[in-house]
Amino acid sequence: MNNEGLTRTSNVVDDPTQETEAPLRVNVDVLKQRLIEQQRKDRVKRTIILSTVVVSLGALTVLTY
């Protein structure tokens, strides 16, 4: 059997100068816009749920009388 495949090691470079790092800057305006969009979606969901509950209660009230 050939043990060459088992004894091979990967070529990992431990030199930190060759590593690339992502920039640490964050665009705050983009994050604010995402937050505003998420809040808008949540508001629409709450409005739809509340409207459905009110309409359902109204329909049940009309059907019982």
C-alpha positions in Angstrom: 0.0 0.0 0.0 1.1 3.5 -0.6 1.1 5.8 2.5 1.9 8.9 0.6 -1.6 10.1 0.6 -1.9 9.7 4.4 1.4 11.4 5.2 0.9 14.5 3.0 0.2 17.7 4.8 -1.5 20.8 3.5 0.5 23.8 2.5 -0.7 26.2 5.2 1.3 29.4 5.3 1.8 30.7 8.8 3.1 34.1 7.6 0.5 36.7 8.7 1.7 39.1 5.9 0.1 36.9 3.3 -3.3 36.8 4.9 -5.9 39.2 3.5 -8.3 40.9 5.9 -11.6 42.4 5.2 -12.0 46.1 5.8 -13.4 46.9 9.2 -15.5 49.8 8.0 -19.3 49.5 8.2 -21.7 51.7 6.3 -24.1 52.9 9.0 -26.6 54.3 6.4 -27.0 50.8 4.9 -27.6 49.3 8.4 -30.1 52.0 9.2 -32.0 51.4 5.9 -32.1 47.7 6.6 -33.5 48.4 10.1 -36.2 50.7 8.7 -37.2 48.1 6.1 -37.4 45.4 8.8 -39.5 47.7 11.0 -41.8 48.5 8.1 -42.3 44.8 7.4 -43.1 44.1 11.0 -45.6 46.9 11.1 -47.4 45.6 8.0 -47.5 42.1 9.6 -49.0 43.4 12.8 -51.5 45.5 10.9 -52.6 42.5 8.8 -53.0 40.3 11.9 -54.9 42.9 13.9 -57.2 43.6 10.9 -57.9 39.9 10.5 -58.8 39.5 14.2 -61.1 42.5 14.1 -62.8 41.4 10.9 -63.2 37.9 12.3 -64.7 39.1 15.5 -67.1 41.4 13.5 -68.1 38.5 11.3 -68.8 36.3 14.3 -70.8 39.0 16.0 -72.9 39.5 12.9 -73.5 35.8 12.4 -74.5 35.2 16.1 -77.3 37.9 16.0 
